[in-house]
Amino acid sequence: MNLKIAVLSGDGIGPEVTLQAKKALHAIGVVYNHEFVFEDAYIGAIAIEKTGKPLPEQTLNLCRNTDSILFGAIGDPKVRPEQGLLQLRKELGLFANIRPIKAYPKLMNSSPIKKEVLQGTDFVVYRELNGGMYFGEKTSNEEGTYASDLCEYNEDEIVKISHLAFKAAQTRRKKVTLVDKANVLETSRLWRKVVTNIAAEYPEVTLECLYVDNASMQIIVNPRQFDILLTDNLFGDILSDEASVISGSIGLMSSASLGEQHSLFEPIHGCYTEAKGKNIANPIASILSV
C-alpha cells in the first residue's frame, strides 16, 4: 500500500506528538511493506502567523488531494484558530467523529473513578460533525449585551451518521444509545424521530434514548452499559471529553473524522502550550489515532 498523508501538526505540542505518530506509521510501513509519504502544511495559530488565515488555501488543497490527514493540535485564545479546524471539517465533508472510550487495566489507577466502576468499559462515541450550533448562524449586538447561536439540523445529516453508528453496533454488542434533549429542543426531537425510524432497519440492534443530562451522569456511574453512543455535534464534543476520565486522561484519547471521500485522524487533546518544547507531552493519543 502506498499512501500520501497530509500532516497538519498545528500549534503547541502538536508537532511533538505528531512526530512520534509518524514514527509509528513508519514502523508499520517497514513491517508490513507499506509506504507512507508525508507532506506538511500549516493550520491554526501558526498558519495565522505565517499567512494571516487559520486555514490557508494551500493547506486545504493539499488535504483535498491526499489519501488521509494526520492532525496535531491547535489553540490560541488570542486568535481563535479553532475556526480553521471547523472550516476544514466543513470543506472536506467530515461528518462523523468517532472516539473510542476504553478502560485500560494498567491505567485504571490514573482515573478518579473507582476501578470496580471502570472495569470492562469499552464504548465508542459517534458524534455528528457538520451541523448543529457550531455551524449555525451567530449574532451579537454592538453593545456586547446580547448573543445567539442557531442550532440547525436536517434529516440527511442525521441519517448519514446514524447508519454508521448502527453498522458499527452490528460488529460489537449490538446496542446504540441516542443522546439528546428531546424534552426541550426541536432539533433533538428531529434526531429522535429519524434515529428511531433507522433503528427499524437494524432489528438485531437495540436502540436506547437518553437525555443528555442523564447520559452525562451515567457515563460516570455506570460506563459499562454503553456500546455505541450516538449524538449531535455539541453534546458529542462535551460527553466524549467527559468520558476521557475513564481512560485516565484526555491525553490518551484518539479519534477519527470521516467523510464520504476524506478522512482525518487526531488526538482529542488541546495544544497544551505550557508544555511546548519541553519533550514531556504524552504522544499516545496521536499514536492510537494513526
Phi, psi and chi 1 to 4 in degrees:
 res  aa     phi    psi   chi1   chi2   chi3   chi4
   1 MET       -  134.0 -176.0 -176.0   -8.8      -
   2 ASN  -119.5  122.0  -63.4  -47.4      -      -
   3 LEU  -130.0  137.0  -65.2  176.6      -      -
   4 LYS  -100.7  125.4 -178.6  179.5  179.1 -178.2
   5 ILE  -121.4  125.9  -61.6  174.8      -      -
   6 ALA   -79.0  129.8      -      -      -      -
   7 VAL  -112.3  111.3  179.4      -      -      -
   8 LEU  -110.2   87.3  -46.3 -175.2      -      -
   9 SER   -69.4  -34.2  -61.1      -      -      -
  10 GLY    76.7 -137.7      -      -      -      -
  11 ASP  -113.7  173.4  -48.3  -41.1      -      -
  12 GLY    55.1 -125.6      -      -      -      -
  13 ILE   -82.6   -0.5   61.9  169.5      -      -
  14 GLY   -49.2  -52.4      -      -      -      -
  15 PRO   -61.1  -34.4  -27.4   36.8      -      -
  16 GLU   -68.8  -48.6  -61.1  171.7   38.4      -
  17 VAL   -72.2  -32.0  -62.8      -      -      -
  18 THR   -67.3  -36.7  -57.5      -      -      -
  19 LEU   -59.2  -42.7  174.7   60.8      -      -
  20 GLN   -68.4  -35.2  -56.9  -51.9  -43.9      -
  21 ALA   -65.8  -38.0      -      -      -      -
  22 LYS   -64.4  -37.9  -72.6  167.6   65.6  177.4
  23 LYS   -62.3  -40.8  -70.5  179.7 -179.5  177.8
  24 ALA   -63.5  -42.9      -      -      -      -
  25 LEU   -63.6  -39.7  -92.0 -178.9      -      -
  26 HIS   -61.2  -42.3  176.6   72.5      -      -
  27 ALA   -62.5  -41.2      -      -      -      -
  28 ILE   -61.0  -41.7  -69.1  167.9      -      -
  29 GLY   -61.8  -40.1      -      -      -      -
  30 VAL   -65.2  -44.6  170.0      -      -      -
  31 VAL   -70.9  -41.1  173.1      -      -      -
  32 TYR  -108.0   12.9  -65.6  100.9      -      -
  33 ASN    61.5   42.9 -162.9   30.2      -      -
  34 HIS  -105.5  156.9  -57.7  -44.2      -      -
  35 GLU  -124.2  122.1 -177.4  177.2   -4.1      -
  36 PHE  -111.3  123.3  -59.6  106.5      -      -
  37 VAL  -106.9  120.5  177.6      -      -      -
  38 PHE  -101.6  138.8  -58.2  105.7      -      -
  39 GLU  -133.0  122.9 -171.0  164.0  -16.2      -
  40 ASP   -88.4  151.6  -63.0  -69.2      -      -
  41 ALA  -154.7  160.7      -      -      -      -
  42 TYR   -88.6  146.6  -65.4  123.2      -      -
  43 ILE  -155.6  153.6 -166.8  170.4      -      -
  44 GLY    85.8 -149.6      -      -      -      -
  45 ALA   -63.0  -37.8      -      -      -      -
  46 ILE   -64.5  -34.3 -175.0   67.2      -      -
  47 ALA   -69.3  -38.6      -      -      -      -
  48 ILE   -63.5  -41.7  -66.0  174.0      -      -
  49 GLU   -62.7  -40.1  177.7 -174.7  -32.3      -
  50 LYS   -85.0  -35.0  -61.4  -70.8 -174.5 -179.3
  51 THR  -127.4  -12.0   70.4      -      -      -
  52 GLY    87.5   -0.6      -      -      -      -
  53 LYS  -130.5  142.2  -62.4  179.3 -179.7  179.2
  54 PRO   -70.8  -25.2   24.1  -33.1      -      -
  55 LEU  -133.4   90.1  178.8   62.0      -      -
  56 PRO   -63.3  151.7  -18.8   30.8      -      -
  57 GLU   -61.1  -34.1 -166.0   64.9   30.0      -
  58 GLN   -62.7  -40.3 -176.7  177.9   -1.8      -
  59 THR   -65.2  -44.5  -61.8      -      -      -
  60 LEU   -62.9  -41.9 -176.3   55.5      -      -
  61 ASN   -64.5  -39.0  -72.6  -24.2      -      -
  62 LEU   -61.4  -45.3  172.9   65.2      -      -
  63 CYS   -63.7  -33.5  -66.5      -      -      -
  64 ARG   -70.2  -21.3  -75.5  175.9  174.3  146.9
  65 ASN  -119.1   27.2  -67.3  -75.0      -      -
  66 THR  -124.4  167.3   49.5      -      -      -
  67 ASP   -75.5  -29.2  -65.2  -61.6      -      -
  68 SER  -165.9  172.5 -167.7      -      -      -
  69 ILE  -127.2  131.5  -56.0  157.9      -      -
  70 LEU  -106.8  118.6  174.9   58.0      -      -
  71 PHE  -111.8  142.4 -168.5   90.9      -      -
  72 GLY   -95.3  -97.0      -      -      -      -
  73 ALA  -158.7  151.4      -      -      -      -
  74 ILE  -134.4  158.8   56.5  173.9      -      -
  75 GLY   161.0  131.9      -      -      -      -
  76 ASP  -172.2  108.5 -171.9  -38.2      -      -
  77 PRO   -61.3  -19.2   19.5  -30.9      -      -
  78 LYS   -74.7  -31.0  -62.1  176.5 -176.5  176.7
  79 VAL  -119.4   -4.3  -66.9      -      -      -
  80 ARG    49.2   58.7  -64.9  179.7   62.2 -160.8
  81 PRO   -68.5  -11.2   28.5  -36.4      -      -
  82 GLU   -56.5  -24.6  -69.7   78.8    8.6      -
  83 GLN   -60.3  -29.3  -62.7  -54.6  -49.2      -
  84 GLY   -66.3  -39.6      -      -      -      -
  85 LEU   -70.0  -41.5  179.8   55.5      -      -
  86 LEU   -61.0  -42.7  -67.5  178.0      -      -
  87 GLN   -64.5  -40.4 -176.8 -173.6   -8.8      -
  88 LEU   -61.6  -44.7 -177.4   64.2      -      -
  89 ARG   -59.8  -42.7  -69.5  169.6  176.8  168.1
  90 LYS   -68.1  -46.8 -162.4   72.4  172.0 -179.8
  91 GLU   -63.0  -34.8  -66.8  -76.5  -10.8      -
  92 LEU   -94.2   -0.7  -61.9 -177.9      -      -
  93 GLY    66.3   35.4      -      -      -      -
  94 LEU   -81.4   96.3  -56.1  176.3      -      -
  95 PHE   -99.5  -11.7   65.8   88.0      -      -
  96 ALA  -127.2  120.4      -      -      -      -
  97 ASN  -105.4  125.1 -175.5 -118.9      -      -
  98 ILE  -116.3  121.3  -57.8  168.2      -      -
  99 ARG  -128.3  107.0  -64.0 -177.2  172.2 -175.3
 100 PRO   -72.9  137.7  -11.6   26.4      -      -
 101 ILE  -121.1  117.7  -47.7  -67.1      -      -
 102 LYS  -142.3  141.8 -168.7  169.2 -175.1  177.5
 103 ALA   -93.8  110.4      -      -      -      -
 104 TYR   -85.0  125.8  -62.1  100.1      -      -
 105 PRO   -52.3  -40.8  -28.8   36.2      -      -
 106 LYS   -76.7   -9.7  -68.4 -173.8  176.8 -179.3
 107 LEU  -111.7    4.6  -62.2  176.4      -      -
 108 MET   -61.4  -30.5  -75.1 -173.5 -175.1      -
 109 ASN   -70.8  -12.4  -69.8  -27.0      -      -
 110 SER   -83.8  -12.7  -60.9      -      -      -
 111 SER   -92.9  143.8  174.0      -      -      -
 112 PRO   -74.9   -8.8   26.6  -34.3      -      -
 113 ILE   -85.6  144.7  -56.6  175.5      -      -
 114 LYS   -60.6  142.2  -66.3  177.6 -179.1  177.9
 115 LYS   -58.5  -39.4 -174.7 -178.6  -64.3 -174.0
 116 GLU   -67.4  -22.0   56.1  -93.6   30.4      -
 117 VAL   -80.3  -36.5  174.5      -      -      -
 118 LEU   -76.1  -35.6  -69.4  178.6      -      -
 119 GLN   -52.8  128.3  -73.4  175.7  -27.3      -
 120 GLY    87.3    0.6      -      -      -      -
 121 THR   -70.2  127.9  -61.8      -      -      -
 122 ASP  -162.0   94.2 -179.1    2.3      -      -
 123 PHE  -138.8  169.5   65.5   92.7      -      -
 124 VAL  -130.7  130.9 -174.7      -      -      -
 125 VAL   -90.1  125.0  177.3      -      -      -
 126 TYR  -106.9  106.0  -87.2   68.8      -      -
 127 ARG  -108.6  125.3  166.2 -168.1  170.0 -166.4
 128 GLU   -67.6  138.4 -161.1  -72.8  -35.7      -
 129 LEU  -118.9   -8.4 -151.5   54.7      -      -
 130 ASN  -112.3   -4.0  -92.8 -177.2      -      -
 131 GLY  -126.1 -164.0      -      -      -      -
 132 GLY    80.1 -163.8      -      -      -      -
 133 MET   -63.2  -29.3 -160.4  174.5  -64.1      -
 134 TYR   -63.9  -28.6  -72.3    9.0      -      -
 135 PHE  -112.7    0.2  -68.4   97.4      -      -
 136 GLY   -75.6  168.3      -      -      -      -
 137 GLU   -61.8  135.2 -179.8 -177.0   -3.9      -
 138 LYS  -118.2  132.1  -55.2  177.6 -172.8  -53.4
 139 THR  -134.5  153.8   61.3      -      -      -
 140 SER  -156.8  155.9   60.2      -      -      -
 141 ASN   -92.2  165.7   63.2    3.5      -      -
 142 GLU   -64.9  -29.8  -67.4 -177.6    2.4      -
 143 GLU   -75.7  -13.4  -65.2   79.8   12.1      -
 144 GLY    73.8   26.1      -      -      -      -
 145 THR  -109.1   -1.2   57.5      -      -      -
 146 TYR  -146.6  141.4  168.3   83.3      -      -
 147 ALA  -152.7  153.8      -      -      -      -
 148 SER  -147.3  149.5   69.6      -      -      -
 149 ASP  -129.2  121.5  -64.5  -82.8      -      -
 150 LEU   -86.0  128.7 -178.7   63.4      -      -
 151 CYS  -102.1  117.2 -176.4      -      -      -
 152 GLU  -129.5  140.9  -67.4 -178.2  -60.1      -
 153 TYR  -143.2  147.8  -92.2  105.1      -      -
 154 ASN  -118.7  165.3   63.4   55.9      -      -
 155 GLU   -59.7  -40.8 -176.8  175.2   -1.4      -
 156 ASP   -60.7  -40.2  -70.0  -18.1      -      -
 157 GLU   -62.5  -39.8  -69.4  169.9  -31.9      -
 158 ILE   -72.4  -39.3  -59.0  168.7      -      -
 159 VAL   -61.1  -45.0  165.0      -      -      -
 160 LYS   -60.4  -49.8  -74.9 -162.9  -61.7 -175.9
 161 ILE   -75.4  -29.2 -171.2  165.7      -      -
 162 SER   -64.2  -41.6  -63.8      -      -      -
 163 HIS   -62.5  -39.1  -81.7  -64.6      -      -
 164 LEU   -61.6  -42.8  -75.8 -175.5      -      -
 165 ALA   -64.9  -44.2      -      -      -      -
 166 PHE   -68.6  -37.5  -82.4   92.1      -      -
 167 LYS   -64.5  -38.0  -71.9  175.4 -178.1  175.6
 168 ALA   -64.9  -40.6      -      -      -      -
 169 ALA   -62.6  -32.9      -      -      -      -
 170 GLN   -60.5  -28.8  -73.8  179.3  -44.8      -
 171 THR   -93.5   -2.1   67.9      -      -      -
 172 ARG  -119.0 -122.5  -67.5  172.2   49.9   91.3
 173 ARG  -100.4   10.8  -59.0 -162.9  -53.6  -82.0
 174 LYS    61.8   46.9  -63.5  178.1  172.1   56.2
 175 LYS  -143.5  131.7  179.3 -178.4  177.0 -177.6
 176 VAL  -118.9  130.2  170.5      -      -      -
 177 THR  -111.1  114.7  -58.9      -      -      -
 178 LEU   -87.2  125.9  171.4   64.8      -      -
 179 VAL  -108.2  124.8  176.4      -      -      -
 180 ASP  -151.1 -169.4   60.4   28.6      -      -
 181 LYS  -136.5   55.9 -167.5   64.1  177.1  169.7
 182 ALA   -68.8  -12.3      -      -      -      -
 183 ASN   -79.2   -9.0   56.3  -24.7      -      -
 184 VAL  -130.2  -42.8  176.0      -      -      -
 185 LEU  -100.2  135.1  -58.1  177.3      -      -
 186 GLU   -65.1  -39.1  -80.1  -62.8  -29.0      -
 187 THR   -61.6  -38.4   48.0      -      -      -
 188 SER   -67.6  -35.9  -76.0      -      -      -
 189 ARG   -65.4  -36.0  -75.3 -169.7  -89.6  -88.0
 190 LEU   -65.2  -44.8  177.0   62.4      -      -
 191 TRP   -55.4  -47.4  -92.2   84.1      -      -
 192 ARG   -65.2  -40.1 -170.0  165.8  -70.1 -154.1
 193 LYS   -65.2  -48.0 -178.2 -175.6   76.2  170.8
 194 VAL   -65.9  -45.8  172.3      -      -      -
 195 VAL   -66.3  -37.8  172.8      -      -      -
 196 THR   -62.8  -40.0  -60.0      -      -      -
 197 ASN   -65.0  -41.4  -70.4  -21.7      -      -
 198 ILE   -66.7  -35.7  -70.2  173.2      -      -
 199 ALA   -57.1  -29.7      -      -      -      -
 200 ALA   -64.9  -21.1      -      -      -      -
 201 GLU   -81.5   -8.6  -58.4  178.2   33.8      -
 202 TYR  -127.9   70.1  -59.3   86.5      -      -
 203 PRO   -61.5  -22.5   20.5  -31.9      -      -
 204 GLU   -82.5   -7.1   70.8  -83.3   29.7      -
 205 VAL  -104.2  131.0  176.8      -      -      -
 206 THR   -85.8  131.4  -60.7      -      -      -
 207 LEU  -103.9  129.0  172.8   64.4      -      -
 208 GLU  -121.5  141.8  171.7 -171.0   52.2      -
 209 CYS  -117.8  129.3  -61.8      -      -      -
 210 LEU  -129.3  140.8  -70.2 -178.5      -      -
 211 TYR   -69.3  148.9  -65.5  144.4      -      -
 212 VAL   -62.9  -33.6   63.6      -      -      -
 213 ASP   -67.0  -40.0   36.2    4.4      -      -
 214 ASN   -67.8  -42.7 -175.1   20.3      -      -
 215 ALA   -60.6  -39.3      -      -      -      -
 216 SER   -64.1  -32.8   63.7      -      -      -
 217 MET   -74.2  -44.1  177.9 -177.2   67.5      -
 218 GLN   -62.9  -31.9  -65.7  -63.7  -32.2      -
 219 ILE   -59.8  -31.1  -75.6  173.7      -      -
 220 ILE   -90.1  -41.1  -60.1  -58.8      -      -
 221 VAL   -86.7  -25.1  -59.4      -      -      -
 222 ASN  -153.2   66.1 -175.7   17.1      -      -
 223 PRO   -68.1  -19.2   25.1  -34.0      -      -
 224 ARG   -67.6  -17.1  -72.9 -165.6  -60.9  -91.8
 225 GLN   -71.3  -17.2   68.4 -177.5  -74.7      -
 226 PHE   -93.1  147.5  -62.4  113.5      -      -
 227 ASP  -121.0  -70.6 -178.5   20.9      -      -
 228 ILE  -116.6  123.2  -60.7  -67.5      -      -
 229 LEU  -108.1  114.9 -162.9  152.8      -      -
 230 LEU  -108.5  130.5  170.0   64.2      -      -
 231 THR  -161.8  176.0 -170.3      -      -      -
 232 ASP   -82.0 -175.6   73.3    2.5      -      -
 233 ASN   -63.6  -53.0 -154.6  -17.7      -      -
 234 LEU   -67.4  -51.0  176.1   62.6      -      -
 235 PHE   -62.1  -39.5  -64.4  157.2      -      -
 236 GLY   -64.4  -37.8      -      -      -      -
 237 ASP   -62.7  -47.9 -168.0    2.7      -      -
 238 ILE   -69.2  -47.9  -64.4  168.8      -      -
 239 LEU   -66.7  -37.7  -68.8  177.3      -      -
 240 SER   -70.4  -32.5   55.6      -      -      -
 241 ASP   -68.7  -40.3  -80.7   15.6      -      -
 242 GLU   -59.5  -42.9  178.7 -159.1   12.0      -
 243 ALA   -67.9  -13.4      -      -      -      -
 244 SER   -62.7  -21.7   68.8      -      -      -
 245 VAL   -66.8  -19.3  -60.4      -      -      -
 246 ILE   -66.5  -40.2  -68.7  169.4      -      -
 247 SER   -78.2  -16.0  -60.7      -      -      -
 248 GLY   109.7  -23.0      -      -      -      -
 249 SER  -168.7  144.1  167.5      -      -      -
 250 ILE   -65.2  -19.6 -162.2  170.3      -      -
 251 GLY   -72.5   -0.9      -      -      -      -
 252 LEU  -110.5    6.8  -57.8  175.1      -      -
 253 MET   -98.7  124.8  -64.8  -83.5  -70.5      -
 254 SER  -101.3  168.0   59.5      -      -      -
 255 SER  -158.9  159.0   78.1      -      -      -
 256 ALA  -129.1  137.8      -      -      -      -
 257 SER  -117.2  118.8  -63.7      -      -      -
 258 LEU  -117.6  143.1  -53.4  179.9      -      -
 259 GLY  -127.4 -172.2      -      -      -      -
 260 GLU   -75.4  -24.2  -66.4  175.7   -3.6      -
 261 GLN  -125.4  -19.4  -64.5 -179.3  -34.4      -
 262 HIS  -128.4  161.3  -58.0  -76.9      -      -
 263 SER  -147.1  148.1   58.9      -      -      -
 264 LEU  -139.0  138.5  179.3  149.4      -      -
 265 PHE  -125.9  132.1  -60.3   85.2      -      -
 266 GLU  -157.0  152.1   61.5  173.6  -42.8      -
 267 PRO   -71.1  152.5   26.8  -34.0      -      -
 268 ILE   -91.4   -3.2   75.2  166.7      -      -
 269 HIS   -73.9  167.4   59.2   66.2      -      -
 270 GLY   -85.8 -164.3      -      -      -      -
 271 CYS   -85.9  -12.9   65.1      -      -      -
 272 TYR    42.5   59.3 -167.8   18.3      -      -
 273 THR   -56.5  -31.7  -54.3      -      -      -
 274 GLU   -61.0  -25.8  -60.9   84.2   -9.2      -
 275 ALA   -96.3   -0.8      -      -      -      -
 276 LYS   -56.9  130.1  179.3 -178.4  177.9 -179.2
 277 GLY    78.0    0.3      -      -      -      -
 278 LYS   -94.1   -7.1  -63.9 -178.7 -179.7  178.9
 279 ASN    58.5   38.7 -158.8   30.8      -      -
 280 ILE  -118.8   -5.4   60.9  172.1      -      -
 281 ALA   -69.7  136.5      -      -      -      -
 282 ASN   -81.5  119.6 -171.1  -24.5      -      -
 283 PRO   -89.8    6.8   34.8  -35.4      -      -
 284 ILE   -58.0  -42.7  -70.6  -63.5      -      -
 285 ALA   -61.5  -39.5      -      -      -      -
 286 SER   -69.1  -40.3 -169.2      -      -      -
 287 ILE   -64.8  -43.2  -68.3  170.7      -      -
 288 LEU   -63.0  -33.4  -70.5  173.8      -      -
 289 SER   -64.4  -43.9  -64.4      -      -      -
 290 VAL   -71.8      -  -59.3      -      -      -
